[in-house]
Amino acid sequence: MRKIIVSAAAAALLASGSVAFAAVKHTTGTIKTFDATAMSLVLDDGSSFTLPKTFKDPGLQVGEKVRVSWDMSGKKKIAESVKITK
C-alpha cells in the first residue's frame, strides 16, 4: 500500500511539472499592428496578443519580425515577452 501511495505521489508531481513547462508557447511572425497605449500586438498571421502592464517596449515597429512567448488567460493570449529577431 505504501509503494502505491509513493508511486501515485511521484506520478502526480511529474504530471504537474510537465504541465507547467508546456504552458508557455512561442510564436514567430511579423508585426502587423502594435499599440502601446492599448497594450496590444497583432502579427501578420492574425495572431493577437495582450501585453502585460509591465511590458517594456524594445523598440517594436510594424514590419519587424518578432518572437512572442505567450500563455492563455481565459480566451486571451497574454504575451510574456516579445523579442525582435533577425
PDB file with one MODEL, atoms N, CA, C and O in Angstrom:
MODEL        1
ATOM      1  N   MET A   1       0.827  -1.187   0.000  1.00  0.00           N
ATOM      2  CA  MET A   1       0.000   0.000   0.000  1.00  0.00           C
ATOM      3  C   MET A   1       0.872   1.252   0.000  1.00  0.00           C
ATOM      4  O   MET A   1       0.582   2.225  -0.696  1.00  0.00           O
ATOM      5  N   ARG A   2       1.933   1.213   0.782  1.00  0.00           N
ATOM      6  CA  ARG A   2       2.819   2.367   0.866  1.00  0.00           C
ATOM      7  C   ARG A   2       3.484   2.646  -0.482  1.00  0.00           C
ATOM      8  O   ARG A   2       3.641   3.806  -0.861  1.00  0.00           O
ATOM      9  N   LYS A   3       3.878   1.598  -1.210  1.00  0.00           N
ATOM     10  CA  LYS A   3       4.501   1.761  -2.523  1.00  0.00           C
ATOM     11  C   LYS A   3       3.534   2.404  -3.508  1.00  0.00           C
ATOM     12  O   LYS A   3       3.939   3.220  -4.337  1.00  0.00           O
ATOM     13  N   ILE A   4       2.265   2.043  -3.422  1.00  0.00           N
ATOM     14  CA  ILE A   4       1.261   2.615  -4.316  1.00  0.00           C
ATOM     15  C   ILE A   4       1.108   4.112  -4.056  1.00  0.00           C
ATOM     16  O   ILE A   4       1.012   4.898  -4.998  1.00  0.00           O
ATOM     17  N   ILE A   5       1.084   4.505  -2.797  1.00  0.00           N
ATOM     18  CA  ILE A   5       0.932   5.923  -2.450  1.00  0.00           C
ATOM     19  C   ILE A   5       2.144   6.724  -2.921  1.00  0.00           C
ATOM     20  O   ILE A   5       1.997   7.810  -3.481  1.00  0.00           O
ATOM     21  N   VAL A   6       3.341   6.181  -2.692  1.00  0.00           N
ATOM     22  CA  VAL A   6       4.559   6.867  -3.122  1.00  0.00           C
ATOM     23  C   VAL A   6       4.584   6.968  -4.651  1.00  0.00           C
ATOM     24  O   VAL A   6       4.947   8.013  -5.190  1.00  0.00           O
ATOM     25  N   SER A   7       4.211   5.916  -5.343  1.00  0.00           N
ATOM     26  CA  SER A   7       4.183   5.932  -6.804  1.00  0.00           C
ATOM     27  C   SER A   7       3.170   6.947  -7.318  1.00  0.00           C
ATOM     28  O   SER A   7       3.450   7.674  -8.271  1.00  0.00           O
ATOM     29  N   ALA A   8       2.002   7.001  -6.700  1.00  0.00           N
ATOM     30  CA  ALA A   8       0.966   7.954  -7.114  1.00  0.00           C
ATOM     31  C   ALA A   8       1.428   9.388  -6.873  1.00  0.00           C
ATOM     32  O   ALA A   8       1.173  10.265  -7.698  1.00  0.00           O
ATOM     33  N   ALA A   9       2.096   9.633  -5.766  1.00  0.00           N
ATOM     34  CA  ALA A   9       2.591  10.972  -5.464  1.00  0.00           C
ATOM     35  C   ALA A   9       3.665  11.392  -6.468  1.00  0.00           C
ATOM     36  O   ALA A   9       3.684  12.535  -6.925  1.00  0.00           O
ATOM     37  N   ALA A  10       4.551  10.467  -6.802  1.00  0.00           N
ATOM     38  CA  ALA A  10       5.607  10.758  -7.779  1.00  0.00           C
ATOM     39  C   ALA A  10       5.004  11.044  -9.148  1.00  0.00           C
ATOM     40  O   ALA A  10       5.438  11.968  -9.837  1.00  0.00           O
ATOM     41  N   ALA A  11       4.016  10.266  -9.543  1.00  0.00           N
ATOM     42  CA  ALA A  11       3.357  10.477 -10.830  1.00  0.00           C
ATOM     43  C   ALA A  11       2.648  11.832 -10.867  1.00  0.00           C
ATOM     44  O   ALA A  11       2.692  12.529 -11.881  1.00  0.00           O
ATOM     45  N   ALA A  12       2.007  12.199  -9.785  1.00  0.00           N
ATOM     46  CA  ALA A  12       1.315  13.493  -9.718  1.00  0.00           C
ATOM     47  C   ALA A  12       2.315  14.642  -9.811  1.00  0.00           C
ATOM     48  O   ALA A  12       2.050  15.643 -10.476  1.00  0.00           O
ATOM     49  N   LEU A  13       3.454  14.506  -9.153  1.00  0.00           N
ATOM     50  CA  LEU A  13       4.481  15.531  -9.192  1.00  0.00           C
ATOM     51  C   LEU A  13       5.037  15.692 -10.606  1.00  0.00           C
ATOM     52  O   LEU A  13       5.202  16.814 -11.085  1.00  0.00           O
ATOM     53  N   LEU A  14       5.318  14.598 -11.262  1.00  0.00           N
ATOM     54  CA  LEU A  14       5.831  14.654 -12.628  1.00  0.00           C
ATOM     55  C   LEU A  14       4.800  15.243 -13.581  1.00  0.00           C
ATOM     56  O   LEU A  14       5.150  16.029 -14.461  1.00  0.00           O
ATOM     57  N   ALA A  15       3.555  14.876 -13.418  1.00  0.00           N
ATOM     58  CA  ALA A  15       2.499  15.383 -14.294  1.00  0.00           C
ATOM     59  C   ALA A  15       2.321  16.882 -14.117  1.00  0.00           C
ATOM     60  O   ALA A  15       2.163  17.601 -15.104  1.00  0.00           O
ATOM     61  N   SER A  16       2.344  17.362 -12.897  1.00  0.00           N
ATOM     62  CA  SER A  16       2.163  18.798 -12.662  1.00  0.00           C
ATOM     63  C   SER A  16       3.353  19.586 -13.186  1.00  0.00           C
ATOM     64  O   SER A  16       3.185  20.703 -13.675  1.00  0.00           O
ATOM     65  N   GLY A  17       4.540  19.027 -13.093  1.00  0.00           N
ATOM     66  CA  GLY A  17       5.725  19.704 -13.600  1.00  0.00           C
ATOM     67  C   GLY A  17       5.715  19.804 -15.109  1.00  0.00           C
ATOM     68  O   GLY A  17       6.109  20.837 -15.651  1.00  0.00           O
ATOM     69  N   SER A  18       5.281  18.776 -15.802  1.00  0.00           N
ATOM     70  CA  SER A  18       5.249  18.820 -17.258  1.00  0.00           C
ATOM     71  C   SER A  18       4.181  19.767 -17.757  1.00  0.00           C
ATOM     72  O   SER A  18       4.349  20.372 -18.816  1.00  0.00           O
ATOM     73  N   VAL A  19       3.094  19.915 -17.034  1.00  0.00           N
ATOM     74  CA  VAL A  19       2.048  20.857 -17.418  1.00  0.00           C
ATOM     75  C   VAL A  19       2.586  22.280 -17.299  1.00  0.00           C
ATOM     76  O   VAL A  19       2.311  23.117 -18.159  1.00  0.00           O
ATOM     77  N   ALA A  20       3.341  22.562 -16.255  1.00  0.00           N
ATOM     78  CA  ALA A  20       3.888  23.905 -16.066  1.00  0.00           C
ATOM     79  C   ALA A  20       4.846  24.268 -17.201  1.00  0.00           C
ATOM     80  O   ALA A  20       4.831  25.403 -17.679  1.00  0.00           O
ATOM     81  N   PHE A  21       5.677  23.321 -17.637  1.00  0.00           N
ATOM     82  CA  PHE A  21       6.608  23.601 -18.714  1.00  0.00           C
ATOM     83  C   PHE A  21       5.900  23.722 -20.055  1.00  0.00           C
ATOM     84  O   PHE A  21       6.362  24.461 -20.926  1.00  0.00           O
ATOM     85  N   ALA A  22       4.811  23.029 -20.239  1.00  0.00           N
ATOM     86  CA  ALA A  22       4.104  23.036 -21.508  1.00  0.00           C
ATOM     87  C   ALA A  22       3.213  24.257 -21.670  1.00  0.00           C
ATOM     88  O   ALA A  22       2.694  24.485 -22.763  1.00  0.00           O
ATOM     89  N   ALA A  23       3.018  25.045 -20.628  1.00  0.00           N
ATOM     90  CA  ALA A  23       2.072  26.151 -20.665  1.00  0.00           C
ATOM     91  C   ALA A  23       2.527  27.287 -21.586  1.00  0.00           C
ATOM     92  O   ALA A  23       1.699  27.834 -22.314  1.00  0.00           O
ATOM     93  N   VAL A  24       3.790  27.656 -21.580  1.00  0.00           N
ATOM     94  CA  VAL A  24       4.268  28.771 -22.391  1.00  0.00           C
ATOM     95  C   VAL A  24       4.473  28.310 -23.825  1.00  0.00           C
ATOM     96  O   VAL A  24       5.091  27.278 -24.085  1.00  0.00           O
ATOM     97  N   LYS A  25       3.938  29.103 -24.751  1.00  0.00           N
ATOM     98  CA  LYS A  25       4.060  28.784 -26.178  1.00  0.00           C
ATOM     99  C   LYS A  25       4.861  29.893 -26.840  1.00  0.00           C
ATOM    100  O   LYS A  25       5.018  30.977 -26.276  1.00  0.00           O
ATOM    101  N   HIS A  26       5.362  29.622 -28.027  1.00  0.00           N
ATOM    102  CA  HIS A  26       6.157  30.602 -28.762  1.00  0.00           C
ATOM    103  C   HIS A  26       5.604  30.734 -30.169  1.00  0.00           C
ATOM    104  O   HIS A  26       5.256  29.744 -30.811  1.00  0.00           O
ATOM    105  N   THR A  27       5.528  31.965 -30.637  1.00  0.00           N
ATOM    106  CA  THR A  27       5.076  32.256 -31.988  1.00  0.00           C
ATOM    107  C   THR A  27       6.042  33.255 -32.608  1.00  0.00           C
ATOM    108  O   THR A  27       6.448  34.225 -31.968  1.00  0.00           O
ATOM    109  N   THR A  28       6.401  33.007 -33.855  1.00  0.00           N
ATOM    110  CA  THR A  28       7.260  33.922 -34.586  1.00  0.00           C
ATOM    111  C   THR A  28       6.471  34.497 -35.744  1.00  0.00           C
ATOM    112  O   THR A  28       5.744  33.773 -36.426  1.00  0.00           O
ATOM    113  N   GLY A  29       6.607  35.791 -35.971  1.00  0.00           N
ATOM    114  CA  GLY A  29       5.900  36.424 -37.076  1.00  0.00           C
ATOM    115  C   GLY A  29       6.327  37.861 -37.257  1.00  0.00           C
ATOM    116  O   GLY A  29       7.232  38.349 -36.580  1.00  0.00           O
ATOM    117  N   THR A  30       5.661  38.535 -38.183  1.00  0.00           N
ATOM    118  CA  THR A  30       5.945  39.924 -38.489  1.00  0.00           C
ATOM    119  C   THR A  30       4.838  40.795 -37.899  1.00  0.00           C
ATOM    120  O   THR A  30       3.659  40.456 -38.000  1.00  0.00           O
ATOM    121  N   ILE A  31       5.213  41.905 -37.288  1.00  0.00           N
ATOM    122  CA  ILE A  31       4.240  42.788 -36.642  1.00  0.00           C
ATOM    123  C   ILE A  31       3.361  43.452 -37.700  1.00  0.00           C
ATOM    124  O   ILE A  31       3.854  44.101 -38.623  1.00  0.00           O
ATOM    125  N   LYS A  32       2.048  43.273 -37.544  1.00  0.00           N
ATOM    126  CA  LYS A  32       1.068  43.941 -38.406  1.00  0.00           C
ATOM    127  C   LYS A  32       0.626  45.244 -37.747  1.00  0.00           C
ATOM    128  O   LYS A  32       0.597  46.295 -38.387  1.00  0.00           O
ATOM    129  N   THR A  33       0.276  45.162 -36.440  1.00  0.00           N
ATOM    130  CA  THR A  33      -0.063  46.367 -35.678  1.00  0.00           C
ATOM    131  C   THR A  33       0.496  46.234 -34.267  1.00  0.00           C
ATOM    132  O   THR A  33       0.567  45.142 -33.704  1.00  0.00           O
ATOM    133  N   PHE A  34       0.893  47.383 -33.712  1.00  0.00           N
ATOM    134  CA  PHE A  34       1.376  47.449 -32.340  1.00  0.00           C
ATOM    135  C   PHE A  34       0.825  48.720 -31.736  1.00  0.00           C
ATOM    136  O   PHE A  34       1.052  49.811 -32.259  1.00  0.00           O
ATOM    137  N   ASP A  35       0.095  48.586 -30.628  1.00  0.00           N
ATOM    138  CA  ASP A  35      -0.488  49.737 -29.950  1.00  0.00           C
ATOM    139  C   ASP A  35      -0.027  49.725 -28.497  1.00  0.00           C
ATOM    140  O   ASP A  35      -0.529  48.951 -27.682  1.00  0.00           O
ATOM    141  N   ALA A  36       0.941  50.595 -28.181  1.00  0.00           N
ATOM    142  CA  ALA A  36       1.495  50.650 -26.831  1.00  0.00           C
ATOM    143  C   ALA A  36       0.473  51.176 -25.828  1.00  0.00           C
ATOM    144  O   ALA A  36       0.523  50.819 -24.651  1.00  0.00           O
ATOM    145  N   THR A  37      -0.450  52.018 -26.280  1.00  0.00           N
ATOM    146  CA  THR A  37      -1.471  52.562 -25.384  1.00  0.00           C
ATOM    147  C   THR A  37      -2.488  51.491 -25.009  1.00  0.00           C
ATOM    148  O   THR A  37      -2.848  51.350 -23.841  1.00  0.00           O
ATOM    149  N   ALA A  38      -2.951  50.734 -26.010  1.00  0.00           N
ATOM    150  CA  ALA A  38      -3.936  49.674 -25.772  1.00  0.00           C
ATOM    151  C   ALA A  38      -3.279  48.379 -25.310  1.00  0.00           C
ATOM    152  O   ALA A  38      -3.962  47.417 -24.959  1.00  0.00           O
ATOM    153  N   MET A  39      -1.920  48.361 -25.313  1.00  0.00           N
ATOM    154  CA  MET A  39      -1.150  47.183 -24.909  1.00  0.00           C
ATOM    155  C   MET A  39      -1.539  45.963 -25.744  1.00  0.00           C
ATOM    156  O   MET A  39      -1.842  44.900 -25.202  1.00  0.00           O
ATOM    157  N   SER A  40      -1.526  46.129 -27.072  1.00  0.00           N
ATOM    158  CA  SER A  40      -1.890  45.029 -27.962  1.00  0.00           C
ATOM    159  C   SER A  40      -0.878  44.896 -29.094  1.00  0.00           C
ATOM    160  O   SER A  40      -0.240  45.864 -29.505  1.00  0.00           O
ATOM    161  N   LEU A  41      -0.755  43.669 -29.580  1.00  0.00           N
ATOM    162  CA  LEU A  41       0.162  43.341 -30.657  1.00  0.00           C
ATOM    163  C   LEU A  41      -0.533  42.345 -31.562  1.00  0.00           C
ATOM    164  O   LEU A  41      -1.079  41.347 -31.091  1.00  0.00           O
ATOM    165  N   VAL A  42      -0.517  42.614 -32.873  1.00  0.00           N
ATOM    166  CA  VAL A  42      -1.099  41.699 -33.846  1.00  0.00           C
ATOM    167  C   VAL A  42      -0.029  41.365 -34.870  1.00  0.00           C
ATOM    168  O   VAL A  42       0.652  42.252 -35.385  1.00  0.00           O
ATOM    169  N   LEU A  43       0.115  40.066 -35.164  1.00  0.00           N
ATOM    170  CA  LEU A  43       1.080  39.619 -36.159  1.00  0.00           C
ATOM    171  C   LEU A  43       0.405  39.464 -37.513  1.00  0.00           C
ATOM    172  O   LEU A  43      -0.822  39.473 -37.611  1.00  0.00           O
ATOM    173  N   ASP A  44       1.223  39.319 -38.562  1.00  0.00           N
ATOM    174  CA  ASP A  44       0.703  39.234 -39.921  1.00  0.00           C
ATOM    175  C   ASP A  44      -0.171  38.003 -40.171  1.00  0.00           C
ATOM    176  O   ASP A  44      -0.949  37.986 -41.125  1.00  0.00           O
ATOM    177  N   ASP A  45      -0.052  36.970 -39.323  1.00  0.00           N
ATOM    178  CA  ASP A  45      -0.895  35.784 -39.483  1.00  0.00           C
ATOM    179  C   ASP A  45      -2.232  35.922 -38.750  1.00  0.00           C
ATOM    180  O   ASP A  45      -3.037  34.991 -38.747  1.00  0.00           O
ATOM    181  N   GLY A  46      -2.470  37.087 -38.127  1.00  0.00           N
ATOM    182  CA  GLY A  46      -3.717  37.343 -37.412  1.00  0.00           C
ATOM    183  C   GLY A  46      -3.656  37.044 -35.926  1.00  0.00           C
ATOM    184  O   GLY A  46      -4.620  37.308 -35.208  1.00  0.00           O
ATOM    185  N   SER A  47      -2.540  36.498 -35.447  1.00  0.00           N
ATOM    186  CA  SER A  47      -2.399  36.215 -34.020  1.00  0.00           C
ATOM    187  C   SER A  47      -2.410  37.533 -33.254  1.00  0.00           C
ATOM    188  O   SER A  47      -1.675  38.462 -33.588  1.00  0.00           O
ATOM    189  N   SER A  48      -3.249  37.604 -32.225  1.00  0.00           N
ATOM    190  CA  SER A  48      -3.402  38.818 -31.437  1.00  0.00           C
ATOM    191  C   SER A  48      -2.992  38.547 -29.997  1.00  0.00           C
ATOM    192  O   SER A  48      -3.375  37.532 -29.416  1.00  0.00           O
ATOM    193  N   PHE A  49      -2.208  39.460 -29.422  1.00  0.00           N
ATOM    194  CA  PHE A  49      -1.693  39.294 -28.072  1.00  0.00           C
ATOM    195  C   PHE A  49      -1.964  40.535 -27.235  1.00  0.00           C
ATOM    196  O   PHE A  49      -1.897  41.661 -27.729  1.00  0.00           O
ATOM    197  N   THR A  50      -2.270  40.315 -25.958  1.00  0.00           N
ATOM    198  CA  THR A  50      -2.383  41.391 -24.992  1.00  0.00           C
ATOM    199  C   THR A  50      -1.048  41.468 -24.267  1.00  0.00           C
ATOM    200  O   THR A  50      -0.495  40.449 -23.855  1.00  0.00           O
ATOM    201  N   LEU A  51      -0.538  42.680 -24.117  1.00  0.00           N
ATOM    202  CA  LEU A  51       0.741  42.876 -23.443  1.00  0.00           C
ATOM    203  C   LEU A  51       0.503  43.213 -21.976  1.00  0.00           C
ATOM    204  O   LEU A  51      -0.436  43.945 -21.661  1.00  0.00           O
ATOM    205  N   PRO A  52       1.332  42.696 -21.074  1.00  0.00           N
ATOM    206  CA  PRO A  52       1.147  42.978 -19.649  1.00  0.00           C
ATOM    207  C   PRO A  52       1.495  44.437 -19.329  1.00  0.00           C
ATOM    208  O   PRO A  52       2.212  45.088 -20.090  1.00  0.00           O
ATOM    209  N   LYS A  53       0.995  44.937 -18.220  1.00  0.00           N
ATOM    210  CA  LYS A  53       1.264  46.319 -17.812  1.00  0.00           C
ATOM    211  C   LYS A  53       2.751  46.565 -17.588  1.00  0.00           C
ATOM    212  O   LYS A  53       3.221  47.696 -17.710  1.00  0.00           O
ATOM    213  N   THR A  54       3.489  45.515 -17.263  1.00  0.00           N
ATOM    214  CA  THR A  54       4.926  45.636 -17.004  1.00  0.00           C
ATOM    215  C   THR A  54       5.767  45.549 -18.286  1.00  0.00           C
ATOM    216  O   THR A  54       6.996  45.549 -18.215  1.00  0.00           O
ATOM    217  N   PHE A  55       5.116  45.474 -19.456  1.00  0.00           N
ATOM    218  CA  PHE A  55       5.828  45.314 -20.722  1.00  0.00           C
ATOM    219  C   PHE A  55       6.731  46.507 -21.007  1.00  0.00           C
ATOM    220  O   PHE A  55       6.305  47.658 -20.912  1.00  0.00           O
ATOM    221  N   LYS A  56       7.986  46.220 -21.359  1.00  0.00           N
ATOM    222  CA  LYS A  56       8.937  47.255 -21.744  1.00  0.00           C
ATOM    223  C   LYS A  56       9.192  47.114 -23.239  1.00  0.00           C
ATOM    224  O   LYS A  56       9.737  46.107 -23.692  1.00  0.00           O
ATOM    225  N   ASP A  57       8.800  48.117 -23.992  1.00  0.00           N
ATOM    226  CA  ASP A  57       8.923  48.110 -25.451  1.00  0.00           C
ATOM    227  C   ASP A  57      10.393  48.122 -25.873  1.00  0.00           C
ATOM    228  O   ASP A  57      11.121  49.065 -25.563  1.00  0.00           O
ATOM    229  N   PRO A  58      10.833  47.064 -26.587  1.00  0.00           N
ATOM    230  CA  PRO A  58      12.222  47.047 -27.057  1.00  0.00           C
ATOM    231  C   PRO A  58      12.409  47.821 -28.363  1.00  0.00           C
ATOM    232  O   PRO A  58      13.429  47.664 -29.034  1.00  0.00           O
ATOM    233  N   GLY A  59      11.426  48.660 -28.730  1.00  0.00           N
ATOM    234  CA  GLY A  59      11.507  49.421 -29.977  1.00  0.00           C
ATOM    235  C   GLY A  59      10.742  48.758 -31.103  1.00  0.00           C
ATOM    236  O   GLY A  59      11.181  48.787 -32.252  1.00  0.00           O
ATOM    237  N   LEU A  60       9.602  48.158 -30.787  1.00  0.00           N
ATOM    238  CA  LEU A  60       8.803  47.449 -31.784  1.00  0.00           C
ATOM    239  C   LEU A  60       8.242  48.398 -32.830  1.00  0.00           C
ATOM    240  O   LEU A  60       7.786  49.498 -32.518  1.00  0.00           O
ATOM    241  N   GLN A  61       8.288  47.942 -34.093  1.00  0.00           N
ATOM    242  CA  GLN A  61       7.735  48.706 -35.203  1.00  0.00           C
ATOM    243  C   GLN A  61       7.039  47.757 -36.159  1.00  0.00           C
ATOM    244  O   GLN A  61       7.414  46.591 -36.284  1.00  0.00           O
ATOM    245  N   VAL A  62       6.015  48.276 -36.836  1.00  0.00           N
ATOM    246  CA  VAL A  62       5.305  47.494 -37.840  1.00  0.00           C
ATOM    247  C   VAL A  62       6.311  47.016 -38.887  1.00  0.00           C
ATOM    248  O   VAL A  62       7.158  47.782 -39.347  1.00  0.00           O
ATOM    249  N   GLY A  63       6.203  45.732 -39.255  1.00  0.00           N
ATOM    250  CA  GLY A  63       7.085  45.146 -40.256  1.00  0.00           C
ATOM    251  C   GLY A  63       8.267  44.389 -39.682  1.00  0.00           C
ATOM    252  O   GLY A  63       8.954  43.676 -40.413  1.00  0.00           O
ATOM    253  N   GLU A  64       8.517  44.527 -38.390  1.00  0.00           N
ATOM    254  CA  GLU A  64       9.633  43.806 -37.772  1.00  0.00           C
ATOM    255  C   GLU A  64       9.235  42.374 -37.444  1.00  0.00           C
ATOM    256  O   GLU A  64       8.087  42.090 -37.100  1.00  0.00           O
ATOM    257  N   LYS A  65      10.209  41.481 -37.559  1.00  0.00           N
ATOM    258  CA  LYS A  65       9.989  40.078 -37.204  1.00  0.00           C
ATOM    259  C   LYS A  65      10.265  39.917 -35.714  1.00  0.00           C
ATOM    260  O   LYS A  65      11.281  40.389 -35.205  1.00  0.00           O
ATOM    261  N   VAL A  66       9.336  39.235 -35.013  1.00  0.00           N
ATOM    262  CA  VAL A  66       9.463  39.064 -33.565  1.00  0.00           C
ATOM    263  C   VAL A  66       9.157  37.627 -33.163  1.00  0.00           C
ATOM    264  O   VAL A  66       8.542  36.863 -33.906  1.00  0.00           O
ATOM    265  N   ARG A  67       9.604  37.294 -31.973  1.00  0.00           N
ATOM    266  CA  ARG A  67       9.254  36.019 -31.342  1.00  0.00           C
ATOM    267  C   ARG A  67       8.504  36.375 -30.068  1.00  0.00           C
ATOM    268  O   ARG A  67       9.014  37.090 -29.206  1.00  0.00           O
ATOM    269  N   VAL A  68       7.273  35.858 -29.966  1.00  0.00           N
ATOM    270  CA  VAL A  68       6.420  36.141 -28.825  1.00  0.00           C
ATOM    271  C   VAL A  68       6.300  34.881 -27.974  1.00  0.00           C
ATOM    272  O   VAL A  68       5.922  33.822 -28.476  1.00  0.00           O
ATOM    273  N   SER A  69       6.618  34.995 -26.699  1.00  0.00           N
ATOM    274  CA  SER A  69       6.384  33.917 -25.736  1.00  0.00           C
ATOM    275  C   SER A  69       5.098  34.277 -25.026  1.00  0.00           C
ATOM    276  O   SER A  69       4.983  35.366 -24.463  1.00  0.00           O
ATOM    277  N   TRP A  70       4.113  33.364 -25.044  1.00  0.00           N
ATOM    278  CA  TRP A  70       2.798  33.711 -24.527  1.00  0.00           C
ATOM    279  C   TRP A  70       2.125  32.534 -23.841  1.00  0.00           C
ATOM    280  O   TRP A  70       2.553  31.386 -23.953  1.00  0.00           O
ATOM    281  N   ASP A  71       1.051  32.865 -23.123  1.00  0.00           N
ATOM    282  CA  ASP A  71       0.240  31.872 -22.429  1.00  0.00           C
ATOM    283  C   ASP A  71      -1.217  32.331 -22.511  1.00  0.00           C
ATOM    284  O   ASP A  71      -1.488  33.515 -22.709  1.00  0.00           O
ATOM    285  N   MET A  72      -2.127  31.415 -22.361  1.00  0.00           N
ATOM    286  CA  MET A  72      -3.555  31.747 -22.402  1.00  0.00           C
ATOM    287  C   MET A  72      -4.024  32.180 -21.025  1.00  0.00           C
ATOM    288  O   MET A  72      -3.604  31.627 -20.009  1.00  0.00           O
ATOM    289  N   SER A  73      -4.901  33.176 -21.005  1.00  0.00           N
ATOM    290  CA  SER A  73      -5.589  33.604 -19.796  1.00  0.00           C
ATOM    291  C   SER A  73      -7.048  33.763 -20.208  1.00  0.00           C
ATOM    292  O   SER A  73      -7.436  34.776 -20.790  1.00  0.00           O
ATOM    293  N   GLY A  74      -7.840  32.758 -19.901  1.00  0.00           N
ATOM    294  CA  GLY A  74      -9.218  32.736 -20.401  1.00  0.00           C
ATOM    295  C   GLY A  74      -9.183  32.526 -21.900  1.00  0.00           C
ATOM    296  O   GLY A  74      -8.677  31.509 -22.374  1.00  0.00           O
ATOM    297  N   LYS A  75      -9.719  33.482 -22.653  1.00  0.00           N
ATOM    298  CA  LYS A  75      -9.711  33.381 -24.114  1.00  0.00           C
ATOM    299  C   LYS A  75      -8.675  34.300 -24.750  1.00  0.00           C
ATOM    300  O   LYS A  75      -8.613  34.412 -25.974  1.00  0.00           O
ATOM    301  N   LYS A  76      -7.854  34.962 -23.921  1.00  0.00           N
ATOM    302  CA  LYS A  76      -6.849  35.894 -24.430  1.00  0.00           C
ATOM    303  C   LYS A  76      -5.460  35.285 -24.404  1.00  0.00           C
ATOM    304  O   LYS A  76      -5.109  34.522 -23.505  1.00  0.00           O
ATOM    305  N   LYS A  77      -4.677  35.643 -25.419  1.00  0.00           N
ATOM    306  CA  LYS A  77      -3.268  35.279 -25.448  1.00  0.00           C
ATOM    307  C   LYS A  77      -2.505  36.425 -24.792  1.00  0.00           C
ATOM    308  O   LYS A  77      -2.540  37.560 -25.267  1.00  0.00           O
ATOM    309  N   ILE A  78      -1.819  36.117 -23.701  1.00  0.00           N
ATOM    310  CA  ILE A  78      -1.054  37.125 -22.969  1.00  0.00           C
ATOM    311  C   ILE A  78       0.429  36.935 -23.291  1.00  0.00           C
ATOM    312  O   ILE A  78       0.999  35.876 -23.030  1.00  0.00           O
ATOM    313  N   ALA A  79       1.042  37.971 -23.859  1.00  0.00           N
ATOM    314  CA  ALA A  79       2.460  37.911 -24.199  1.00  0.00           C
ATOM    315  C   ALA A  79       3.291  38.065 -22.932  1.00  0.00           C
ATOM    316  O   ALA A  79       3.132  39.035 -22.190  1.00  0.00           O
ATOM    317  N   GLU A  80       4.173  37.110 -22.690  1.00  0.00           N
ATOM    318  CA  GLU A  80       5.075  37.200 -21.553  1.00  0.00           C
ATOM    319  C   GLU A  80       6.351  37.946 -21.949  1.00  0.00           C
ATOM    320  O   GLU A  80       6.935  38.671 -21.144  1.00  0.00           O
ATOM    321  N   SER A  81       6.768  37.757 -23.192  1.00  0.00           N
ATOM    322  CA  SER A  81       7.914  38.507 -23.706  1.00  0.00           C
ATOM    323  C   SER A  81       7.788  38.617 -25.225  1.00  0.00           C
ATOM    324  O   SER A  81       7.199  37.758 -25.882  1.00  0.00           O
ATOM    325  N   VAL A  82       8.357  39.696 -25.762  1.00  0.00           N
ATOM    326  CA  VAL A  82       8.397  39.925 -27.200  1.00  0.00           C
ATOM    327  C   VAL A  82       9.833  40.326 -27.525  1.00  0.00           C
ATOM    328  O   VAL A  82      10.350  41.308 -26.993  1.00  0.00           O
ATOM    329  N   LYS A  83      10.473  39.551 -28.407  1.00  0.00           N
ATOM    330  CA  LYS A  83      11.860  39.833 -28.759  1.00  0.00           C
ATOM    331  C   LYS A  83      11.965  40.012 -30.268  1.00  0.00           C
ATOM    332  O   LYS A  83      11.388  39.252 -31.045  1.00  0.00           O
ATOM    333  N   ILE A  84      12.702  41.019 -30.654  1.00  0.00           N
ATOM    334  CA  ILE A  84      12.945  41.273 -32.069  1.00  0.00           C
ATOM    335  C   ILE A  84      13.948  40.234 -32.558  1.00  0.00           C
ATOM    336  O   ILE A  84      14.982  40.011 -31.929  1.00  0.00           O
ATOM    337  N   THR A  85      13.628  39.590 -33.703  1.00  0.00           N
ATOM    338  CA  THR A  85      14.526  38.578 -34.280  1.00  0.00           C
ATOM    339  C   THR A  85      15.046  39.087 -35.609  1.00  0.00           C
ATOM    340  O   THR A  85      14.542  40.062 -36.166  1.00  0.00           O
ATOM    341  N   LYS A  86      16.056  38.411 -36.099  1.00  0.00           N
ATOM    342  CA  LYS A  86      16.645  38.825 -37.390  1.00  0.00           C
ATOM    343  C   LYS A  86      16.402  37.784 -38.435  1.00  0.00           C
ATOM    344  O   LYS A  86      16.820  37.950 -39.581  1.00  0.00           O
TER     345      LYS A  86
ENDMDL
END
